[in-house]
């Protein structure tokens, strides 16, 4: 299955560029960096949920099998999340996407919450997911800008920032790491509705650098990631009034190689306006966060990407 991942990445880019071109939107370039990041995401979801990564193939004129569709989903506690589902442009509209989705959906008797993030410019896909009970709820904006993010709110007095790496050196690597995992999992369960330590390990094994935000009473009040690639997130905070300040702080924590990007849910209060006033811009059409039943407080959460909350 791992051998199929480069073909899945190419199909993803071709499918998105097909409709981006029809909408006169910028195309996704075939860059080594972006391909590698997508490949890491696919490898991660395949590793954690191998039975929920499905590919469809057919023989071509040269006799070789070609991947013409793929889908990937993950289950985190009681939430099933569709990470990706794409069909080759020339085969869309023939029911192939529906068949892949049917292979990925969990058994109804499991009672899992169903969720995904889908492009608002894709009404056919949105209708397919909504018919399965995964209805669009709030927008998820891609917001990008220059390093530093301009003037966002400052952290309140008394909040300290501790890099995740310090926990490995504090009180012994084993105990320090266990303290960190417990704090992050507790925040995620409160804010996101589930803990996902495997996804945090995936982020830390890549370029992302994690930070824990601690209040004056010593209790963690938030966590977040920044990376040299400019990606901010995921971010979780106990108090929604703290979200913009934590994002603003994260924008200054890691020197990016270029621009920075934040995926901003529509429920996050002043965060979107703060970023736009500080010089960021909205990129293209929003993604739609969709679910069958509520599970997260997106006034207190910024996801890593539409493919992995």
C-alpha positions as CSV (number, residue, x, y, z in Angstrom):
1,X,0.0,0.0,0.0
2,X,2.8,2.4,0.8
3,X,3.9,2.1,-2.9
4,X,0.6,3.6,-3.9
5,X,1.1,6.9,-1.9
6,X,3.0,8.8,-4.6
7,X,0.2,8.1,-7.1
8,X,-2.4,9.2,-4.6
9,X,-0.5,12.5,-4.1
10,X,-0.4,13.0,-7.9
11,X,-4.1,12.2,-8.2
12,X,-4.9,14.7,-5.3
13,X,-3.1,17.5,-7.1
14,X,-4.6,16.7,-10.5
15,X,-8.1,16.6,-9.1
16,X,-7.8,19.9,-7.2
17,X,-6.1,21.6,-10.1
18,X,-8.9,20.5,-12.5
19,X,-11.5,22.4,-10.7
20,X,-9.2,25.2,-9.6
21,X,-8.5,25.9,-13.3
22,X,-12.2,26.1,-14.1
23,X,-12.7,28.6,-11.3
24,X,-9.7,30.7,-12.4
25,X,-7.9,30.0,-9.1
26,X,-4.2,29.4,-8.7
27,X,-3.0,25.9,-9.4
28,X,-1.1,23.8,-6.9
29,X,2.5,23.5,-8.1
30,X,4.3,20.2,-8.3
31,X,6.9,21.1,-5.7
32,X,9.0,18.6,-3.8
33,X,8.2,20.2,-0.4
34,X,4.4,20.2,-0.7
35,X,4.5,16.7,-2.2
36,X,6.7,15.4,0.7
37,X,4.3,17.0,3.3
38,X,1.3,15.4,1.7
39,X,3.1,12.1,1.5
40,X,3.9,12.2,5.2
41,X,0.2,12.9,5.9
42,X,-0.9,9.9,3.8
43,X,1.8,7.7,5.3
44,X,0.6,8.7,8.8
45,X,-3.1,8.0,8.2
46,X,-2.2,4.7,6.5
47,X,-0.1,3.7,9.6
48,X,-2.7,4.6,12.2
49,X,-5.8,3.4,10.2
50,X,-4.6,0.9,7.6
51,X,-8.1,-0.6,7.1
52,X,-9.5,2.9,6.3
53,X,-7.1,3.8,3.4
54,X,-8.8,2.6,0.2
55,X,-7.6,2.9,-3.4
56,X,-9.4,2.0,-6.6
57,X,-7.5,1.0,-9.7
58,X,-8.1,-0.1,-13.3
59,X,-5.9,-1.5,-16.0
60,X,-4.6,1.0,-18.6
61,X,-3.8,0.5,-22.3
62,X,-0.2,-0.4,-21.4
63,X,-1.4,-3.2,-19.2
64,X,-0.4,-1.5,-15.9
65,X,-2.9,-0.8,-13.1
66,X,-3.5,2.9,-12.5
67,X,-5.0,4.4,-9.3
68,X,-8.1,6.3,-10.3
69,X,-9.5,7.1,-6.8
70,X,-8.5,6.9,-3.2
71,X,-9.9,7.7,0.2
72,X,-8.6,7.9,3.7
73,X,-10.3,8.1,7.1
74,X,-9.2,8.0,10.7
75,X,-11.0,7.1,14.0
76,X,-10.0,9.1,17.1
77,X,-12.0,7.9,20.2
78,X,-15.6,8.2,19.1
79,X,-15.1,10.4,16.0
80,X,-14.6,9.1,12.4
81,X,-13.0,11.7,10.3
82,X,-12.7,11.5,6.5
83,X,-9.3,12.8,5.7
84,X,-9.4,12.7,1.9
85,X,-11.5,11.3,-1.0
86,X,-10.5,12.1,-4.6
87,X,-11.3,10.7,-8.0
88,X,-9.4,11.2,-11.2
89,X,-11.0,14.1,-13.1
90,X,-12.0,12.2,-16.2
91,X,-13.8,9.5,-14.2
92,X,-15.8,11.9,-11.9
93,X,-19.6,11.7,-11.9
94,X,-19.8,7.9,-12.5
95,X,-20.4,7.0,-8.8
96,X,-16.8,6.0,-8.0
97,X,-16.5,8.5,-5.2
98,X,-19.7,7.1,-3.6
99,X,-18.4,3.6,-3.7
100,X,-15.1,4.6,-2.1
101,X,-17.0,6.5,0.6
102,X,-19.2,3.4,1.3
103,X,-16.1,1.3,1.8
104,X,-14.8,3.9,4.3
105,X,-17.9,4.6,6.4
106,X,-18.1,2.8,9.7
107,X,-20.9,0.5,10.6
108,X,-23.9,2.4,11.9
109,X,-24.2,0.3,15.0
110,X,-20.8,1.6,16.2
111,X,-22.5,5.0,16.9
112,X,-19.4,7.0,15.8
113,X,-19.7,10.7,15.1
114,X,-18.9,11.3,11.4
115,X,-16.9,14.4,10.3
116,X,-14.9,15.8,7.4
117,X,-13.7,19.0,5.9
118,X,-14.6,19.6,2.2
119,X,-14.1,22.4,-0.3
120,X,-17.1,24.7,-0.5
121,X,-16.5,25.0,-4.3
122,X,-17.4,21.3,-4.6
123,X,-21.2,21.1,-4.3
124,X,-21.4,17.5,-5.6
125,X,-19.0,16.3,-2.9
126,X,-20.8,18.3,-0.2
127,X,-24.1,16.7,-1.3
128,X,-22.5,13.2,-1.2
129,X,-21.3,13.7,2.4
130,X,-24.5,15.5,3.6
131,X,-26.5,12.5,2.2
132,X,-24.5,10.3,4.5
133,X,-25.3,12.6,7.4
134,X,-22.1,14.6,7.4
135,X,-23.7,18.1,6.9
136,X,-21.7,21.3,6.4
137,X,-21.7,23.4,9.6
138,X,-19.0,26.2,9.6
139,X,-16.4,27.6,7.2
140,X,-12.7,26.9,7.7
141,X,-10.7,29.8,6.2
142,X,-7.1,29.4,4.8
143,X,-5.4,32.6,5.9
144,X,-1.8,33.4,4.9
145,X,0.6,36.2,5.4
146,X,4.2,37.3,6.1
147,X,6.4,36.2,8.9
148,X,5.4,37.4,12.4
149,X,1.7,38.1,11.6
150,X,1.8,41.8,12.6
151,X,0.1,43.1,15.7
152,X,-2.1,40.4,17.3
153,X,-3.1,40.4,21.0
154,X,-0.4,39.7,23.5
155,X,-0.5,36.9,26.0
156,X,-2.0,37.9,29.3
157,X,0.3,38.6,32.2
158,X,1.1,35.4,34.1
159,X,0.9,33.0,31.1
160,X,4.2,31.3,30.4
161,X,5.3,29.4,27.3
162,X,7.1,26.1,27.7
163,X,8.5,24.3,24.6
164,X,7.5,20.7,24.4
165,X,11.3,19.8,24.2
166,X,11.8,21.1,27.7
167,X,9.6,18.4,29.2
168,X,12.0,15.7,28.0
169,X,14.8,17.4,29.9
170,X,12.8,18.2,33.0
171,X,12.4,15.5,35.8
172,X,13.8,12.8,33.5
173,X,12.8,12.2,29.9
174,X,10.1,9.5,30.8
175,X,8.3,11.4,33.5
176,X,8.5,14.8,31.7
177,X,7.1,13.3,28.5
178,X,4.3,11.6,30.4
179,X,3.4,14.9,32.1
180,X,3.3,16.6,28.7
181,X,1.1,13.9,27.0
182,X,-1.3,14.0,29.9
183,X,-1.7,17.8,29.7
184,X,-2.1,17.8,25.9
185,X,-4.6,14.9,26.0
186,X,-6.7,16.6,28.7
187,X,-6.9,19.8,26.7
188,X,-7.8,18.0,23.5
189,X,-10.6,16.0,25.2
190,X,-12.0,19.2,26.7
191,X,-11.8,21.3,23.5
192,X,-11.8,18.9,20.5
193,X,-13.8,16.1,22.1
194,X,-11.1,13.5,21.7
195,X,-7.5,13.0,22.4
196,X,-5.2,12.1,19.5
197,X,-1.6,11.3,20.8
198,X,-0.7,9.5,17.6
199,X,-1.3,12.7,15.6
200,X,0.8,14.7,18.0
201,X,3.7,12.2,17.6
202,X,3.3,12.6,13.9
203,X,3.7,16.4,14.2
204,X,6.7,16.2,16.5
205,X,8.5,13.7,14.3
206,X,8.2,16.3,11.4
207,X,9.1,19.9,11.4
208,X,6.4,21.2,13.8
209,X,7.6,22.6,17.2
210,X,5.1,22.3,20.1
211,X,4.5,24.7,22.9
212,X,2.5,24.4,26.1
213,X,0.9,27.6,27.6
214,X,0.7,27.6,31.4
215,X,-1.4,29.9,33.6
216,X,-0.3,31.6,36.8
217,X,-1.7,28.7,38.8
218,X,0.5,26.2,37.0
219,X,-2.4,24.7,35.1
220,X,-2.1,24.3,31.3
221,X,-4.3,26.8,29.4
222,X,-3.4,25.9,25.9
223,X,-1.1,24.2,23.4
224,X,0.0,24.9,19.9
225,X,2.5,24.2,17.1
226,X,4.5,26.3,14.6
227,X,6.8,25.1,11.9
228,X,9.6,26.3,9.6
229,X,7.2,25.6,6.7
230,X,5.0,28.4,8.1
231,X,2.1,26.2,9.2
232,X,0.4,27.1,12.5
233,X,-1.6,24.5,14.3
234,X,-3.2,22.6,15.8
235,X,-4.0,25.0,18.6
236,X,-6.3,24.4,21.6
237,X,-7.1,26.8,24.4
238,X,-9.3,26.6,27.5
239,X,-10.6,30.2,27.2
240,X,-11.7,31.3,23.7
241,X,-10.5,34.8,24.6
242,X,-7.0,33.4,24.6
243,X,-7.0,31.9,21.1
244,X,-5.9,35.0,19.1
245,X,-3.1,35.7,21.6
246,X,-1.8,32.2,21.4
247,X,-1.9,32.2,17.6
248,X,-0.1,35.5,17.6
249,X,2.6,34.2,19.9
250,X,3.1,31.0,17.8
251,X,3.6,33.2,14.7
252,X,6.8,34.5,16.4
253,X,8.1,31.3,17.8
254,X,9.6,29.6,14.8
255,X,11.4,31.4,11.9
256,X,9.5,30.4,8.7
257,X,11.2,29.9,5.4
258,X,8.5,32.0,3.7
259,X,4.9,32.9,4.4
260,X,2.8,31.6,7.2
261,X,-0.6,29.9,7.1
262,X,-3.4,29.4,9.6
263,X,-6.6,27.4,9.1
264,X,-9.2,29.6,10.9
265,X,-12.7,28.1,11.8
266,X,-15.6,30.4,11.5
267,X,-16.4,30.1,15.2
268,X,-13.1,31.6,16.4
269,X,-14.5,35.0,17.3
270,X,-12.0,37.8,16.6
271,X,-9.1,35.6,15.3
272,X,-10.0,36.0,11.6
273,X,-10.4,39.8,11.9
274,X,-7.2,40.1,13.9
275,X,-5.2,38.2,11.3
276,X,-6.6,40.2,8.4
277,X,-6.0,43.5,10.2
278,X,-2.4,42.4,10.9
279,X,-1.7,41.9,7.2
280,X,-2.9,38.4,6.4
281,X,-5.2,37.5,3.6
282,X,-7.9,35.0,2.8
283,X,-6.8,32.4,0.2
284,X,-9.6,31.3,-2.1
285,X,-12.8,29.7,-1.1
286,X,-13.4,28.4,2.4
287,X,-13.4,24.7,3.3
288,X,-16.6,23.5,5.1
289,X,-16.3,21.7,8.4
290,X,-19.0,19.1,8.4
291,X,-20.3,16.6,10.9
292,X,-23.2,14.4,11.9
293,X,-23.3,15.4,15.6
294,X,-21.4,18.2,17.4
295,X,-18.1,17.1,18.9
296,X,-15.7,20.0,19.2
297,X,-15.7,23.7,20.3
298,X,-14.2,25.4,17.3
299,X,-14.2,28.7,19.2
300,X,-11.2,27.3,21.0
301,X,-9.5,25.2,18.4
302,X,-7.4,25.8,15.2
303,X,-6.8,22.6,13.2
304,X,-3.6,21.5,11.6
305,X,-5.2,21.2,8.1
306,X,-8.5,20.1,6.5
307,X,-7.0,16.6,6.2
308,X,-6.1,16.1,9.9
309,X,-7.7,17.9,12.8
